[in-house]
């Protein structure tokens, strides 16, 4: 799916970000094709030890993307 979207938008993975709340589908999926992956974690749950996906960045509020 990520590769299809990049192709349709004519954007390289290095120029894209994925912001999502699902570590396996959003974060691991994006990173698998070279996209910077940001975990949206508004409840500050964090990344469980049982999950292998490690986000490039974790934010709790969307305005954090601006800073």
mmCIF file as Biopython writes it, N, C-alpha, C and O atoms, coordinates in Angstrom:
data_model
#
loop_
_atom_site.group_PDB
_atom_site.id
_atom_site.type_symbol
_atom_site.label_atom_id
_atom_site.label_alt_id
_atom_site.label_comp_id
_atom_site.label_asym_id
_atom_site.label_entity_id
_atom_site.label_seq_id
_atom_site.pdbx_PDB_ins_code
_atom_site.Cartn_x
_atom_site.Cartn_y
_atom_site.Cartn_z
_atom_site.occupancy
_atom_site.B_iso_or_equiv
_atom_site.auth_seq_id
_atom_site.auth_asym_id
_atom_site.pdbx_PDB_model_num
ATOM 1   N N  . UNK A ? 1  ? 0.822  -1.179 0.000  1.0 0.0 1  A 1 
ATOM 2   C CA . UNK A ? 1  ? 0.000  0.000  0.000  1.0 0.0 1  A 1 
ATOM 3   C C  . UNK A ? 1  ? 0.880  1.262  0.000  1.0 0.0 1  A 1 
ATOM 4   O O  . UNK A ? 1  ? 0.617  2.202  -0.750 1.0 0.0 1  A 1 
ATOM 5   N N  . UNK A ? 2  ? 1.913  1.277  0.836  1.0 0.0 2  A 1 
ATOM 6   C CA . UNK A ? 2  ? 2.766  2.462  0.926  1.0 0.0 2  A 1 
ATOM 7   C C  . UNK A ? 2  ? 3.448  2.754  -0.405 1.0 0.0 2  A 1 
ATOM 8   O O  . UNK A ? 2  ? 3.509  3.905  -0.835 1.0 0.0 2  A 1 
ATOM 9   N N  . UNK A ? 3  ? 3.955  1.728  -1.047 1.0 0.0 3  A 1 
ATOM 10  C CA . UNK A ? 3  ? 4.614  1.930  -2.337 1.0 0.0 3  A 1 
ATOM 11  C C  . UNK A ? 3  ? 3.629  2.462  -3.374 1.0 0.0 3  A 1 
ATOM 12  O O  . UNK A ? 3  ? 3.982  3.322  -4.181 1.0 0.0 3  A 1 
ATOM 13  N N  . UNK A ? 4  ? 2.415  1.965  -3.359 1.0 0.0 4  A 1 
ATOM 14  C CA . UNK A ? 4  ? 1.388  2.423  -4.305 1.0 0.0 4  A 1 
ATOM 15  C C  . UNK A ? 4  ? 1.099  3.915  -4.101 1.0 0.0 4  A 1 
ATOM 16  O O  . UNK A ? 4  ? 1.020  4.673  -5.067 1.0 0.0 4  A 1 
ATOM 17  N N  . UNK A ? 5  ? 0.945  4.327  -2.852 1.0 0.0 5  A 1 
ATOM 18  C CA . UNK A ? 5  ? 0.662  5.736  -2.557 1.0 0.0 5  A 1 
ATOM 19  C C  . UNK A ? 5  ? 1.835  6.619  -2.978 1.0 0.0 5  A 1 
ATOM 20  O O  . UNK A ? 5  ? 1.635  7.677  -3.576 1.0 0.0 5  A 1 
ATOM 21  N N  . UNK A ? 6  ? 3.049  6.191  -2.669 1.0 0.0 6  A 1 
ATOM 22  C CA . UNK A ? 6  ? 4.223  6.971  -3.081 1.0 0.0 6  A 1 
ATOM 23  C C  . UNK A ? 6  ? 4.266  7.139  -4.592 1.0 0.0 6  A 1 
ATOM 24  O O  . UNK A ? 6  ? 4.543  8.222  -5.106 1.0 0.0 6  A 1 
ATOM 25  N N  . UNK A ? 7  ? 3.989  6.055  -5.287 1.0 0.0 7  A 1 
ATOM 26  C CA . UNK A ? 7  ? 4.007  6.103  -6.756 1.0 0.0 7  A 1 
ATOM 27  C C  . UNK A ? 7  ? 2.932  7.050  -7.289 1.0 0.0 7  A 1 
ATOM 28  O O  . UNK A ? 7  ? 3.199  7.856  -8.181 1.0 0.0 7  A 1 
ATOM 29  N N  . UNK A ? 8  ? 1.726  6.954  -6.746 1.0 0.0 8  A 1 
ATOM 30  C CA . UNK A ? 8  ? 0.618  7.801  -7.212 1.0 0.0 8  A 1 
ATOM 31  C C  . UNK A ? 8  ? 0.882  9.279  -6.940 1.0 0.0 8  A 1 
ATOM 32  O O  . UNK A ? 8  ? 0.464  10.144 -7.710 1.0 0.0 8  A 1 
ATOM 33  N N  . UNK A ? 9  ? 1.580  9.562  -5.838 1.0 0.0 9  A 1 
ATOM 34  C CA . UNK A ? 9  ? 1.885  10.950 -5.500 1.0 0.0 9  A 1 
ATOM 35  C C  . UNK A ? 9  ? 3.196  11.439 -6.099 1.0 0.0 9  A 1 
ATOM 36  O O  . UNK A ? 9  ? 3.530  12.620 -6.004 1.0 0.0 9  A 1 
ATOM 37  N N  . UNK A ? 10 ? 3.933  10.523 -6.716 1.0 0.0 10 A 1 
ATOM 38  C CA . UNK A ? 10 ? 5.251  10.824 -7.285 1.0 0.0 10 A 1 
ATOM 39  C C  . UNK A ? 10 ? 6.183  11.394 -6.219 1.0 0.0 10 A 1 
ATOM 40  O O  . UNK A ? 10 ? 6.829  12.423 -6.418 1.0 0.0 10 A 1 
ATOM 41  N N  . UNK A ? 11 ? 6.237  10.702 -5.086 1.0 0.0 11 A 1 
ATOM 42  C CA . UNK A ? 11 ? 7.063  11.116 -3.953 1.0 0.0 11 A 1 
ATOM 43  C C  . UNK A ? 11 ? 8.006  9.961  -3.603 1.0 0.0 11 A 1 
ATOM 44  O O  . UNK A ? 11 ? 7.609  8.797  -3.634 1.0 0.0 11 A 1 
ATOM 45  N N  . UNK A ? 12 ? 9.242  10.289 -3.274 1.0 0.0 12 A 1 
ATOM 46  C CA . UNK A ? 12 ? 10.181 9.247  -2.855 1.0 0.0 12 A 1 
ATOM 47  C C  . UNK A ? 12 ? 9.976  8.958  -1.366 1.0 0.0 12 A 1 
ATOM 48  O O  . UNK A ? 12 ? 9.498  9.828  -0.638 1.0 0.0 12 A 1 
ATOM 49  N N  . UNK A ? 13 ? 10.324 7.770  -0.905 1.0 0.0 13 A 1 
ATOM 50  C CA . UNK A ? 13 ? 10.184 7.443  0.517  1.0 0.0 13 A 1 
ATOM 51  C C  . UNK A ? 13 ? 10.929 8.426  1.424  1.0 0.0 13 A 1 
ATOM 52  O O  . UNK A ? 13 ? 10.471 8.721  2.528  1.0 0.0 13 A 1 
ATOM 53  N N  . UNK A ? 14 ? 12.064 8.928  0.963  1.0 0.0 14 A 1 
ATOM 54  C CA . UNK A ? 14 ? 12.853 9.863  1.773  1.0 0.0 14 A 1 
ATOM 55  C C  . UNK A ? 14 ? 12.142 11.198 1.986  1.0 0.0 14 A 1 
ATOM 56  O O  . UNK A ? 14 ? 12.487 11.946 2.901  1.0 0.0 14 A 1 
ATOM 57  N N  . UNK A ? 15 ? 11.153 11.498 1.147  1.0 0.0 15 A 1 
ATOM 58  C CA . UNK A ? 15 ? 10.425 12.756 1.251  1.0 0.0 15 A 1 
ATOM 59  C C  . UNK A ? 15 ? 9.046  12.595 1.892  1.0 0.0 15 A 1 
ATOM 60  O O  . UNK A ? 15 ? 8.232  13.518 1.865  1.0 0.0 15 A 1 
ATOM 61  N N  . UNK A ? 16 ? 8.788  11.418 2.469  1.0 0.0 16 A 1 
ATOM 62  C CA . UNK A ? 16 ? 7.461  11.140 3.031  1.0 0.0 16 A 1 
ATOM 63  C C  . UNK A ? 16 ? 7.548  10.836 4.521  1.0 0.0 16 A 1 
ATOM 64  O O  . UNK A ? 16 ? 8.577  10.381 5.022  1.0 0.0 16 A 1 
ATOM 65  N N  . UNK A ? 17 ? 6.457  11.094 5.207  1.0 0.0 17 A 1 
ATOM 66  C CA . UNK A ? 17 ? 6.288  10.724 6.613  1.0 0.0 17 A 1 
ATOM 67  C C  . UNK A ? 17 ? 5.023  9.896  6.728  1.0 0.0 17 A 1 
ATOM 68  O O  . UNK A ? 17 ? 4.063  10.101 5.985  1.0 0.0 17 A 1 
ATOM 69  N N  . UNK A ? 18 ? 5.030  8.963  7.660  1.0 0.0 18 A 1 
ATOM 70  C CA . UNK A ? 18 ? 3.812  8.232  8.013  1.0 0.0 18 A 1 
ATOM 71  C C  . UNK A ? 18 ? 3.545  8.522  9.471  1.0 0.0 18 A 1 
ATOM 72  O O  . UNK A ? 18 ? 4.411  8.301  10.318 1.0 0.0 18 A 1 
ATOM 73  N N  . UNK A ? 19 ? 2.362  9.013  9.777  1.0 0.0 19 A 1 
ATOM 74  C CA . UNK A ? 19 ? 1.963  9.270  11.151 1.0 0.0 19 A 1 
ATOM 75  C C  . UNK A ? 19 ? 0.800  8.350  11.442 1.0 0.0 19 A 1 
ATOM 76  O O  . UNK A ? 19 ? -0.242 8.432  10.792 1.0 0.0 19 A 1 
ATOM 77  N N  . UNK A ? 20 ? 0.972  7.479  12.410 1.0 0.0 20 A 1 
ATOM 78  C CA . UNK A ? 20 ? -0.094 6.533  12.708 1.0 0.0 20 A 1 
ATOM 79  C C  . UNK A ? 20 ? -0.003 6.000  14.119 1.0 0.0 20 A 1 
ATOM 80  O O  . UNK A ? 20 ? 0.979  6.232  14.824 1.0 0.0 20 A 1 
ATOM 81  N N  . UNK A ? 21 ? -1.028 5.288  14.519 1.0 0.0 21 A 1 
ATOM 82  C CA . UNK A ? 21 ? -1.108 4.770  15.869 1.0 0.0 21 A 1 
ATOM 83  C C  . UNK A ? 21 ? -0.920 3.272  15.983 1.0 0.0 21 A 1 
ATOM 84  O O  . UNK A ? 21 ? -0.918 2.731  17.089 1.0 0.0 21 A 1 
ATOM 85  N N  . UNK A ? 22 ? -0.762 2.596  14.860 1.0 0.0 22 A 1 
ATOM 86  C CA . UNK A ? 22 ? -0.592 1.141  14.891 1.0 0.0 22 A 1 
ATOM 87  C C  . UNK A ? 22 ? 0.865  0.808  14.602 1.0 0.0 22 A 1 
ATOM 88  O O  . UNK A ? 22 ? 1.373  1.081  13.515 1.0 0.0 22 A 1 
ATOM 89  N N  . UNK A ? 23 ? 1.525  0.221  15.580 1.0 0.0 23 A 1 
ATOM 90  C CA . UNK A ? 23 ? 2.962  -0.043 15.437 1.0 0.0 23 A 1 
ATOM 91  C C  . UNK A ? 23 ? 3.278  -1.018 14.306 1.0 0.0 23 A 1 
ATOM 92  O O  . UNK A ? 23 ? 4.252  -0.825 13.579 1.0 0.0 23 A 1 
ATOM 93  N N  . UNK A ? 24 ? 2.480  -2.042 14.155 1.0 0.0 24 A 1 
ATOM 94  C CA . UNK A ? 24 ? 2.799  -3.039 13.137 1.0 0.0 24 A 1 
ATOM 95  C C  . UNK A ? 24 ? 2.365  -2.599 11.734 1.0 0.0 24 A 1 
ATOM 96  O O  . UNK A ? 24 ? 3.143  -2.714 10.788 1.0 0.0 24 A 1 
ATOM 97  N N  . UNK A ? 25 ? 1.157  -2.107 11.592 1.0 0.0 25 A 1 
ATOM 98  C CA . UNK A ? 25 ? 0.666  -1.731 10.260 1.0 0.0 25 A 1 
ATOM 99  C C  . UNK A ? 25 ? 1.240  -0.393 9.803  1.0 0.0 25 A 1 
ATOM 100 O O  . UNK A ? 25 ? 1.744  -0.286 8.685  1.0 0.0 25 A 1 
ATOM 101 N N  . UNK A ? 26 ? 1.169  0.615  10.647 1.0 0.0 26 A 1 
ATOM 102 C CA . UNK A ? 26 ? 1.598  1.958  10.257 1.0 0.0 26 A 1 
ATOM 103 C C  . UNK A ? 26 ? 3.116  2.128  10.323 1.0 0.0 26 A 1 
ATOM 104 O O  . UNK A ? 26 ? 3.740  2.523  9.338  1.0 0.0 26 A 1 
ATOM 105 N N  . UNK A ? 27 ? 3.698  1.836  11.459 1.0 0.0 27 A 1 
ATOM 106 C CA . UNK A ? 27 ? 5.123  2.103  11.678 1.0 0.0 27 A 1 
ATOM 107 C C  . UNK A ? 27 ? 5.999  1.110  10.925 1.0 0.0 27 A 1 
ATOM 108 O O  . UNK A ? 27 ? 6.837  1.512  10.118 1.0 0.0 27 A 1 
ATOM 109 N N  . UNK A ? 28 ? 5.815  -0.175 11.180 1.0 0.0 28 A 1 
ATOM 110 C CA . UNK A ? 28 ? 6.644  -1.185 10.510 1.0 0.0 28 A 1 
ATOM 111 C C  . UNK A ? 28 ? 6.415  -1.174 9.002  1.0 0.0 28 A 1 
ATOM 112 O O  . UNK A ? 28 ? 7.358  -1.344 8.230  1.0 0.0 28 A 1 
ATOM 113 N N  . UNK A ? 29 ? 5.169  -0.974 8.582  1.0 0.0 29 A 1 
ATOM 114 C CA . UNK A ? 29 ? 4.862  -0.936 7.147  1.0 0.0 29 A 1 
ATOM 115 C C  . UNK A ? 29 ? 5.559  0.210  6.439  1.0 0.0 29 A 1 
ATOM 116 O O  . UNK A ? 29 ? 6.130  0.031  5.363  1.0 0.0 29 A 1 
ATOM 117 N N  . UNK A ? 30 ? 5.511  1.377  7.041  1.0 0.0 30 A 1 
ATOM 118 C CA . UNK A ? 30 ? 6.168  2.544  6.448  1.0 0.0 30 A 1 
ATOM 119 C C  . UNK A ? 30 ? 7.687  2.365  6.408  1.0 0.0 30 A 1 
ATOM 120 O O  . UNK A ? 30 ? 8.325  2.639  5.392  1.0 0.0 30 A 1 
ATOM 121 N N  . UNK A ? 31 ? 8.248  1.910  7.505  1.0 0.0 31 A 1 
ATOM 122 C CA . UNK A ? 31 ? 9.696  1.743  7.561  1.0 0.0 31 A 1 
ATOM 123 C C  . UNK A ? 31 ? 10.185 0.681  6.580  1.0 0.0 31 A 1 
ATOM 124 O O  . UNK A ? 31 ? 11.313 0.759  6.094  1.0 0.0 31 A 1 
ATOM 125 N N  . UNK A ? 32 ? 9.357  -0.295 6.293  1.0 0.0 32 A 1 
ATOM 126 C CA . UNK A ? 32 ? 9.754  -1.359 5.366  1.0 0.0 32 A 1 
ATOM 127 C C  . UNK A ? 32 ? 10.043 -0.821 3.969  1.0 0.0 32 A 1 
ATOM 128 O O  . UNK A ? 32 ? 10.796 -1.429 3.208  1.0 0.0 32 A 1 
ATOM 129 N N  . UNK A ? 33 ? 9.443  0.325  3.632  1.0 0.0 33 A 1 
ATOM 130 C CA . UNK A ? 33 ? 9.700  0.916  2.309  1.0 0.0 33 A 1 
ATOM 131 C C  . UNK A ? 33 ? 10.529 2.192  2.395  1.0 0.0 33 A 1 
ATOM 132 O O  . UNK A ? 33 ? 10.690 2.897  1.398  1.0 0.0 33 A 1 
ATOM 133 N N  . UNK A ? 34 ? 11.056 2.493  3.580  1.0 0.0 34 A 1 
ATOM 134 C CA . UNK A ? 34 ? 11.964 3.632  3.726  1.0 0.0 34 A 1 
ATOM 135 C C  . UNK A ? 34 ? 11.333 4.950  4.115  1.0 0.0 34 A 1 
ATOM 136 O O  . UNK A ? 34 ? 11.964 5.999  3.988  1.0 0.0 34 A 1 
ATOM 137 N N  . UNK A ? 35 ? 10.092 4.917  4.590  1.0 0.0 35 A 1 
ATOM 138 C CA . UNK A ? 35 ? 9.395  6.135  5.003  1.0 0.0 35 A 1 
ATOM 139 C C  . UNK A ? 35 ? 9.656  6.394  6.484  1.0 0.0 35 A 1 
ATOM 140 O O  . UNK A ? 35 ? 9.643  5.460  7.286  1.0 0.0 35 A 1 
ATOM 141 N N  . UNK A ? 36 ? 9.890  7.646  6.850  1.0 0.0 36 A 1 
ATOM 142 C CA . UNK A ? 36 ? 10.026 8.038  8.247  1.0 0.0 36 A 1 
ATOM 143 C C  . UNK A ? 36 ? 8.695  7.763  8.947  1.0 0.0 36 A 1 
ATOM 144 O O  . UNK A ? 36 ? 7.646  8.207  8.480  1.0 0.0 36 A 1 
ATOM 145 N N  . UNK A ? 37 ? 8.733  7.034  10.061 1.0 0.0 37 A 1 
ATOM 146 C CA . UNK A ? 37 ? 7.508  6.602  10.725 1.0 0.0 37 A 1 
ATOM 147 C C  . UNK A ? 37 ? 7.384  7.244  12.106 1.0 0.0 37 A 1 
ATOM 148 O O  . UNK A ? 37 ? 8.263  7.106  12.957 1.0 0.0 37 A 1 
ATOM 149 N N  . UNK A ? 38 ? 6.276  7.946  12.305 1.0 0.0 38 A 1 
ATOM 150 C CA . UNK A ? 38 ? 6.022  8.662  13.546 1.0 0.0 38 A 1 
ATOM 151 C C  . UNK A ? 38 ? 4.811  8.033  14.232 1.0 0.0 38 A 1 
ATOM 152 O O  . UNK A ? 38 ? 3.729  7.946  13.650 1.0 0.0 38 A 1 
ATOM 153 N N  . UNK A ? 39 ? 5.005  7.601  15.464 1.0 0.0 39 A 1 
ATOM 154 C CA . UNK A ? 39 ? 3.917  7.020  16.239 1.0 0.0 39 A 1 
ATOM 155 C C  . UNK A ? 39 ? 3.132  8.122  16.921 1.0 0.0 39 A 1 
ATOM 156 O O  . UNK A ? 39 ? 3.692  8.932  17.659 1.0 0.0 39 A 1 
ATOM 157 N N  . UNK A ? 40 ? 1.830  8.147  16.669 1.0 0.0 40 A 1 
ATOM 158 C CA . UNK A ? 40 ? 0.931  9.072  17.356 1.0 0.0 40 A 1 
ATOM 159 C C  . UNK A ? 40 ? 0.420  8.343  18.588 1.0 0.0 40 A 1 
ATOM 160 O O  . UNK A ? 40 ? -0.354 7.392  18.481 1.0 0.0 40 A 1 
ATOM 161 N N  . UNK A ? 41 ? 0.856  8.792  19.757 1.0 0.0 41 A 1 
ATOM 162 C CA . UNK A ? 41 ? 0.580  8.115  21.023 1.0 0.0 41 A 1 
ATOM 163 C C  . UNK A ? 41 ? -0.002 9.115  22.030 1.0 0.0 41 A 1 
ATOM 164 O O  . UNK A ? 41 ? 0.695  9.526  22.958 1.0 0.0 41 A 1 
ATOM 165 N N  . UNK A ? 42 ? -1.277 9.514  21.857 1.0 0.0 42 A 1 
ATOM 166 C CA . UNK A ? 42 ? -1.852 10.552 22.718 1.0 0.0 42 A 1 
ATOM 167 C C  . UNK A ? 42 ? -2.030 10.129 24.172 1.0 0.0 42 A 1 
ATOM 168 O O  . UNK A ? 42 ? -2.186 10.986 25.042 1.0 0.0 42 A 1 
ATOM 169 N N  . UNK A ? 43 ? -2.011 8.837  24.454 1.0 0.0 43 A 1 
ATOM 170 C CA . UNK A ? 43 ? -2.171 8.361  25.830 1.0 0.0 43 A 1 
ATOM 171 C C  . UNK A ? 43 ? -0.839 7.994  26.481 1.0 0.0 43 A 1 
ATOM 172 O O  . UNK A ? 43 ? -0.818 7.467  27.593 1.0 0.0 43 A 1 
ATOM 173 N N  . UNK A ? 44 ? 0.263  8.269  25.802 1.0 0.0 44 A 1 
ATOM 174 C CA . UNK A ? 44 ? 1.618  7.974  26.303 1.0 0.0 44 A 1 
ATOM 175 C C  . UNK A ? 44 ? 1.781  6.504  26.694 1.0 0.0 44 A 1 
ATOM 176 O O  . UNK A ? 44 ? 2.402  6.185  27.707 1.0 0.0 44 A 1 
ATOM 177 N N  . UNK A ? 45 ? 1.222  5.631  25.889 1.0 0.0 45 A 1 
ATOM 178 C CA . UNK A ? 45 ? 1.333  4.191  26.125 1.0 0.0 45 A 1 
ATOM 179 C C  . UNK A ? 45 ? 2.749  3.707  25.876 1.0 0.0 45 A 1 
ATOM 180 O O  . UNK A ? 45 ? 3.240  2.830  26.586 1.0 0.0 45 A 1 
ATOM 181 N N  . UNK A ? 46 ? 3.406  4.268  24.876 1.0 0.0 46 A 1 
ATOM 182 C CA . UNK A ? 46 ? 4.763  3.854  24.536 1.0 0.0 46 A 1 
ATOM 183 C C  . UNK A ? 46 ? 4.778  2.617  23.667 1.0 0.0 46 A 1 
ATOM 184 O O  . UNK A ? 46 ? 3.741  2.182  23.167 1.0 0.0 46 A 1 
ATOM 185 N N  . UNK A ? 47 ? 5.950  2.058  23.491 1.0 0.0 47 A 1 
ATOM 186 C CA . UNK A ? 47 ? 6.135  0.884  22.653 1.0 0.0 47 A 1 
ATOM 187 C C  . UNK A ? 47 ? 6.371  -0.324 23.545 1.0 0.0 47 A 1 
ATOM 188 O O  . UNK A ? 47 ? 7.372  -0.371 24.261 1.0 0.0 47 A 1 
ATOM 189 N N  . UNK A ? 48 ? 5.473  -1.303 23.521 1.0 0.0 48 A 1 
ATOM 190 C CA . UNK A ? 48 ? 5.662  -2.500 24.336 1.0 0.0 48 A 1 
ATOM 191 C C  . UNK A ? 48 ? 6.918  -3.268 23.919 1.0 0.0 48 A 1 
ATOM 192 O O  . UNK A ? 48 ? 7.305  -3.252 22.751 1.0 0.0 48 A 1 
ATOM 193 N N  . UNK A ? 49 ? 7.540  -3.931 24.873 1.0 0.0 49 A 1 
ATOM 194 C CA . UNK A ? 49 ? 8.739  -4.715 24.586 1.0 0.0 49 A 1 
ATOM 195 C C  . UNK A ? 49 ? 8.478  -5.829 23.579 1.0 0.0 49 A 1 
ATOM 196 O O  . UNK A ? 49 ? 9.396  -6.258 22.880 1.0 0.0 49 A 1 
ATOM 197 N N  . UNK A ? 50 ? 7.249  -6.297 23.498 1.0 0.0 50 A 1 
ATOM 198 C CA . UNK A ? 50 ? 6.918  -7.404 22.603 1.0 0.0 50 A 1 
ATOM 199 C C  . UNK A ? 50 ? 6.808  -6.983 21.138 1.0 0.0 50 A 1 
ATOM 200 O O  . UNK A ? 50 ? 6.712  -7.839 20.258 1.0 0.0 50 A 1 
ATOM 201 N N  . UNK A ? 51 ? 6.822  -5.694 20.869 1.0 0.0 51 A 1 
ATOM 202 C CA . UNK A ? 51 ? 6.702  -5.183 19.503 1.0 0.0 51 A 1 
ATOM 203 C C  . UNK A ? 51 ? 8.090  -4.867 18.959 1.0 0.0 51 A 1 
ATOM 204 O O  . UNK A ? 51 ? 8.874  -4.172 19.605 1.0 0.0 51 A 1 
ATOM 205 N N  . UNK A ? 52 ? 8.386  -5.375 17.778 1.0 0.0 52 A 1 
ATOM 206 C CA . UNK A ? 52 ? 9.709  -5.151 17.192 1.0 0.0 52 A 1 
ATOM 207 C C  . UNK A ? 52 ? 9.829  -3.823 16.475 1.0 0.0 52 A 1 
ATOM 208 O O  . UNK A ? 52 ? 10.937 -3.325 16.278 1.0 0.0 52 A 1 
ATOM 209 N N  . UNK A ? 53 ? 8.716  -3.244 16.083 1.0 0.0 53 A 1 
ATOM 210 C CA . UNK A ? 53 ? 8.752  -1.970 15.366 1.0 0.0 53 A 1 
ATOM 211 C C  . UNK A ? 53 ? 9.169  -0.852 16.311 1.0 0.0 53 A 1 
ATOM 212 O O  . UNK A ? 53 ? 8.611  -0.709 17.400 1.0 0.0 53 A 1 
ATOM 213 N N  . UNK A ? 54 ? 10.137 -0.072 15.897 1.0 0.0 54 A 1 
ATOM 214 C CA . UNK A ? 54 ? 10.601 1.063  16.696 1.0 0.0 54 A 1 
ATOM 215 C C  . UNK A ? 54 ? 10.379 2.327  15.865 1.0 0.0 54 A 1 
ATOM 216 O O  . UNK A ? 54 ? 11.039 2.523  14.845 1.0 0.0 54 A 1 
ATOM 217 N N  . UNK A ? 55 ? 9.449  3.186  16.299 1.0 0.0 55 A 1 
ATOM 218 C CA . UNK A ? 55 ? 9.183  4.395  15.521 1.0 0.0 55 A 1 
ATOM 219 C C  . UNK A ? 55 ? 10.382 5.335  15.488 1.0 0.0 55 A 1 
ATOM 220 O O  . UNK A ? 55 ? 11.202 5.349  16.406 1.0 0.0 55 A 1 
ATOM 221 N N  . UNK A ? 56 ? 10.471 6.115  14.426 1.0 0.0 56 A 1 
ATOM 222 C CA . UNK A ? 56 ? 11.542 7.107  14.322 1.0 0.0 56 A 1 
ATOM 223 C C  . UNK A ? 56 ? 11.311 8.258  15.291 1.0 0.0 56 A 1 
ATOM 224 O O  . UNK A ? 56 ? 12.251 8.924  15.726 1.0 0.0 56 A 1 
ATOM 225 N N  . UNK A ? 57 ? 10.053 8.477  15.619 1.0 0.0 57 A 1 
ATOM 226 C CA . UNK A ? 57 ? 9.683  9.547  16.549 1.0 0.0 57 A 1 
ATOM 227 C C  . UNK A ? 57 ? 8.334  9.192  17.170 1.0 0.0 57 A 1 
ATOM 228 O O  . UNK A ? 57 ? 7.521  8.512  16.544 1.0 0.0 57 A 1 
ATOM 229 N N  . UNK A ? 58 ? 8.099  9.646  18.387 1.0 0.0 58 A 1 
ATOM 230 C CA . UNK A ? 58 ? 6.816  9.452  19.059 1.0 0.0 58 A 1 
ATOM 231 C C  . UNK A ? 58 ? 6.291  10.826 19.452 1.0 0.0 58 A 1 
ATOM 232 O O  . UNK A ? 58 ? 7.004  11.640 20.037 1.0 0.0 58 A 1 
ATOM 233 N N  . UNK A ? 59 ? 5.025  11.063 19.117 1.0 0.0 59 A 1 
ATOM 234 C CA . UNK A ? 59 ? 4.391  12.327 19.503 1.0 0.0 59 A 1 
ATOM 235 C C  . UNK A ? 59 ? 3.093  12.025 20.251 1.0 0.0 59 A 1 
ATOM 236 O O  . UNK A ? 59 ? 2.463  10.991 20.029 1.0 0.0 59 A 1 
ATOM 237 N N  . UNK A ? 60 ? 2.710  12.930 21.127 1.0 0.0 60 A 1 
ATOM 238 C CA . UNK A ? 60 ? 1.466  12.790 21.855 1.0 0.0 60 A 1 
ATOM 239 C C  . UNK A ? 60 ? 0.388  13.719 21.341 1.0 0.0 60 A 1 
ATOM 240 O O  . UNK A ? 60 ? -0.802 13.487 21.557 1.0 0.0 60 A 1 
ATOM 241 N N  . UNK A ? 61 ? 0.812  14.782 20.653 1.0 0.0 61 A 1 
ATOM 242 C CA . UNK A ? 61 ? -0.117 15.752 20.081 1.0 0.0 61 A 1 
ATOM 243 C C  . UNK A ? 61 ? 0.403  16.165 18.707 1.0 0.0 61 A 1 
ATOM 244 O O  . UNK A ? 61 ? 1.611  16.265 18.490 1.0 0.0 61 A 1 
ATOM 245 N N  . UNK A ? 62 ? -0.509 16.396 17.805 1.0 0.0 62 A 1 
ATOM 246 C CA . UNK A ? 62 ? -0.111 16.687 16.418 1.0 0.0 62 A 1 
ATOM 247 C C  . UNK A ? 62 ? 0.697  17.961 16.274 1.0 0.0 62 A 1 
ATOM 248 O O  . UNK A ? 62 ? 1.497  18.072 15.345 1.0 0.0 62 A 1 
ATOM 249 N N  . UNK A ? 63 ? 0.513  18.924 17.160 1.0 0.0 63 A 1 
ATOM 250 C CA . UNK A ? 63 ? 1.278  20.170 17.043 1.0 0.0 63 A 1 
ATOM 251 C C  . UNK A ? 63 ? 2.780  19.947 17.251 1.0 0.0 63 A 1 
ATOM 252 O O  . UNK A ? 63 ? 3.588  20.806 16.898 1.0 0.0 63 A 1 
ATOM 253 N N  . UNK A ? 64 ? 3.153  18.803 17.819 1.0 0.0 64 A 1 
ATOM 254 C CA . UNK A ? 64 ? 4.567  18.474 18.010 1.0 0.0 64 A 1 
ATOM 255 C C  . UNK A ? 64 ? 5.301  18.303 16.682 1.0 0.0 64 A 1 
ATOM 256 O O  . UNK A ? 64 ? 6.531  18.361 16.644 1.0 0.0 64 A 1 
ATOM 257 N N  . UNK A ? 65 ? 4.577  18.097 15.621 1.0 0.0 65 A 1 
ATOM 258 C CA . UNK A ? 65 ? 5.191  17.958 14.298 1.0 0.0 65 A 1 
ATOM 259 C C  . UNK A ? 65 ? 5.780  19.274 13.823 1.0 0.0 65 A 1 
ATOM 260 O O  . UNK A ? 65 ? 6.658  19.284 12.960 1.0 0.0 65 A 1 
ATOM 261 N N  . UNK A ? 66 ? 5.312  20.375 14.371 1.0 0.0 66 A 1 
ATOM 262 C CA . UNK A ? 66 ? 5.769  21.691 13.937 1.0 0.0 66 A 1 
ATOM 263 C C  . UNK A ? 66 ? 7.055  22.122 14.627 1.0 0.0 66 A 1 
ATOM 264 O O  . UNK A ? 66 ? 7.732  23.041 14.166 1.0 0.0 66 A 1 
ATOM 265 N N  . UNK A ? 67 ? 7.389  21.470 15.715 1.0 0.0 67 A 1 
ATOM 266 C CA . UNK A ? 67 ? 8.555  21.911 16.479 1.0 0.0 67 A 1 
ATOM 267 C C  . UNK A ? 67 ? 9.746  21.042 16.397 1.0 0.0 67 A 1 
ATOM 268 O O  . UNK A ? 67 ? 10.771 21.340 17.010 1.0 0.0 67 A 1 
#
